[in-house]
Amino acid sequence: MSGLISRGFTAVLIAVLSSPLIGQTLLDDYTPVTLEELENPEPGDWLMWRRTANNWGYSPLDQINKDNVADLRLAFAWTMAPGLQETTPLIHDGVMFLAQACDFIEAVDATNGTLLWDYQRPEVDHSASLACANRNATLYKDQLIIATRDAYLVSLDVRTGEVTWEHQVGDWTVGQHYSGGPQIFDGKIIAGMSGCYYINTGCWISAHDPDTGAEIWRTNTVPRVGEPGGDTWGDLPNELRRGGSAWMPGGYDAELDLIYMGVAVPIPWGSIQRDTRGGDVLYTNSTLALNADTGEIEWYFQHIPGGNWDQDHPFERLVVESEVAPDPDEVSWINPTIDSSARRKVITGIPGKPGIVWTLDAATGDFLWARETNYQNVIVGVDHENRKGITNTAIDITEIRERKLVCPTTRGGINWQSVAYSPQTNSLYAPTNNTCMEYYLNPVEPTLGGYHSSATSRQVPIPESDGNVGLFTAVDVATGKTKWQLKQRAGIGGSVLTTGGGLVFVTDDARRLRAFDADNGDVLWEQYLNSTAGGYPVTYTVDGVQYVAIAAGGGVTYRGLTPELQQRRGGNTLFVFRLP
């Protein structure tokens, strides 16, 4: 009898916990998100892409820490929509928002995954192959703001999922779409247009009113004839100045009132295909610092002038205050005019596929230092006076179908998987990979809205390879020194999360989610997932309990170099862990 009573009680309890009344109470108790909360979020919240505008990917939560992380266990799992899976869960007041592939949005109870509401934007017959990736949304006031595959900004009511406004920004019929989602900086929606890997005109970054979506300012990532930087495209007319996708969300520093965005490659990739030989083709492969009020470019730094090898530089820029004392024994390129090691705000991180840590002065854009994390042969120096990298002339391509060994591949030493920073160690944690390719340019027939098909490549091991592809490196932000490094056969295609518990979380091509000791790189916990993980890991609290969440399925993988790891991709699933 006691067993029957127990099972009956359990059934009733489950019914109560999953009741719509519980979900409605969560939504009724939801409090609007303020600008102050976005700038300084509550420790248990995750309100934007990398949690804070400086893009650290860091949470101060420490309930899960080095001493107890080995006890981490599954709290719940949630099946997500199929498609390109690059989800960042957002959490506020116990509600989790999941922006998924093809503009499918779900709100769930953050403690157990109970569905509260969902939204599906009507599909369009989009020509762009990557248009269905949604990396992030953002929370503000009573809104969940998304950027869509058909190049709209859309505001959803957080309590119902109903559309409160929508605003068209780009033209999906020529390939434009949003990939990196919106951020709220300086009280404005900031979003970068992507989809300019198709043959259309260039992309842009724009600011919008968060209450209506109305445009406030727009800055072209590829300057037109007569605009500053326009002469770097030679005599090409505006309709042939193509590329410059702003694939990823930006970063922001309120004190400097500057927005930091990365810009991708020109289209087509090769200078001989574009007929821009010798031209830098600004602002492709650059870091832009934009005035938050006007969108004016206050400074820029071009990591790869001229393009050629699809070595994008659109990834996150981190804003960190640190001493600047690069160690010449470990740092490849140092500005010789650095006259002080005093603390200053810097832009740091790995902004591009070559896997190089670049550190720039956040206020001025002055080059400070740069160092490699993985093998690469694209960049061989830095012209600090003219604010640009120096590329390897040995891999220049002067003829169509001329073959070159280029490292890394078009998949990159790193791609859109994000590094993270910990203020406890003043270190970056970089998930990079050793890759090379045999590469050549193809003939192209530029057609408006058509895919450019610039090049063909084949993955090959790096020279004198030891067989290891994946690298996980802790880099001191002040000195550039390696604090520790993991080398492994499996590629590391996951984004990084750092926490106040002294932990670093990341996933790899062997389906492992692991927790590392931030100080020494020891593996303290691991869990095999159902697939590689394309999502961004987050951590949050509800009712005093800390959770760690990761969206698995898809993502960047390097299995072309590790054929023994071939496994089924997909099966998009959210995994959420907690302590017993």
Steps between C-alpha positions, in 0.01 A plus 500: 500500500776744588652452155167582336462809715850611414448454126165677517649792689782524246253504211300778666818697571613474138157612382511803729854596399415485131167677540434804276425692821862464609622631165252787504618600847858513369393726215280717724792553739742594221652846559610731217873510422652846543803659336669492838447123522643453150808698600536322836285184499397312809746211555234238430378654171620458142339784303709531185732295279820477710319619815661845512572768240876441535450149352686318778280190506554506878258451789590582863292204626702264722253252649642253247876512556824304489413308817158369392480514120572126487147450642330690215204306361226541242207714615300475177532475122285668238463406132544806281409576140710347219733716293819702550539491877689797647273582793576725797245442780390821672369487858316752716260448794502123454400514133735370229472627142637284219553672162544208260552429131272669246359747755332243721481635856400317817455623856537224762517462876874528572484234773339215305442596137120528517386687189342840569451626142652477154524717189576403140568765241353418158764341279633655181666326207844638587792443264771548765619167641579639848190714540336271755757541777388702802789560740323720750215727596496764773269591787393858569196638683215254429650404166698216350663659196610275214665552161364273228596303191289736284701801628241639744529610861206365700382568856309227685303545822693296760177382667314381191740475205278735299661747259495856636680653201712400202725705272658401168870588479648301210390315186487122538433452127865583422636285783510741794409362841587529867732242652636674808205635692429845646656659806373793707778756539452860614123451493503399133466173312831434324506236226738411217362379167641179353429294190748695290681180413257506210562731207311802619609840618683541828366461851466747786458553873195691618341640815125490567240630745420210736135607526427505126796362306538829314853554370714761675825465307671269251870446429615313190761230559609540136544871419342641186673718245591830665462372857804477731689184407318471167819545298634168638263326256663668202271604218232241569148642479277465806307205362824296482612581856376188673535312827571634846244292689473587869445138604520537876358723774708795612647612831470832683676714757271755665782717635654547154154483338646283224349199327748238377407293195683258277469485122540196275661445161451672165303317230629332290787391725787553255639838401548375142133403491394845623765685299615684813863383493706698747198661663424447870121487437393662825334427735511128434683282757508797736413606853275809500447731796176690445366805679186372671311826438576546131646176363807690385816288477728638773782258415565178317768232478521271195631157594527370141514758221385388158334170586572192278463193727162527679668578833206687658548736795140557620517329840450650845719778637545496879544820701739447791691733732850362553866575526677486163834322537542260207770236548733496195581134564141398425345789308577509128422865427535792742462871430849642569353835606318365808639728770318374809363181646232694688143376504279607215191380319581269215312317229619141503397151397529298180310701241580286197550153356885498516468451879712802596441689824498871409520768772419862410452813705123530548494879483732557205531171310878510531657158450657364820587134441392179327585130531395172341316219677493247214716446193438755223690638200272785391629787716875556534520844658326820608525848352418684821535847349244430226284283727492178305641151488767391254411193296721224365600575141597133452131406497385785277287374213565666164316259271169315505543138621855568624533263800639611834539345846306732729470458876243495652215375281195706411347342811771678695725437791192644665165589352193642672565301818584759763791546737426607858679710761530456875573803720620257769801400288514793253510235229335417170395140440535423130351197318710476182616233255795407279374481141631556147360480149598473138324803357434657161272769358229421244370703208195696611212656311362760740121497504287712729372273775709205379749304710856596414669151510834675531731209578551129547686357798602162641591451866849364568706461822731782601871459412678257734170425670498295822141396420344733755242740364335657805669758720360662813721783619494731801667829399597772749340826382778717645805310374370278219665200667350153486390403850403150392404318183314178422588319176273221379404302193136616494433850374358758739199654333310626802466842662641566846334593831697622803358528853568642844544143620839490327365285216524505122245305292544403134391223259693310233458280192495187717164624643652579839387791717782549750571721798864608537680657793555859383838516676673189369283334232419185698183327381262491798183365334381376163174389343445345158218671310292361215687707243754774459374830641438803285346700783654747740520370861344709777447476874223650714308461825135448588389496865861485614596201285772538234458332161734455200334478157636409157314453170641197311462413135706618203764763549849545359685168468845401375427136423641518149836464675378240753297248297485253791273748681234504231167493683146600427438872525174669585256390766473854633460472877535736794681339795475663843709387799495573876641364823302233693 
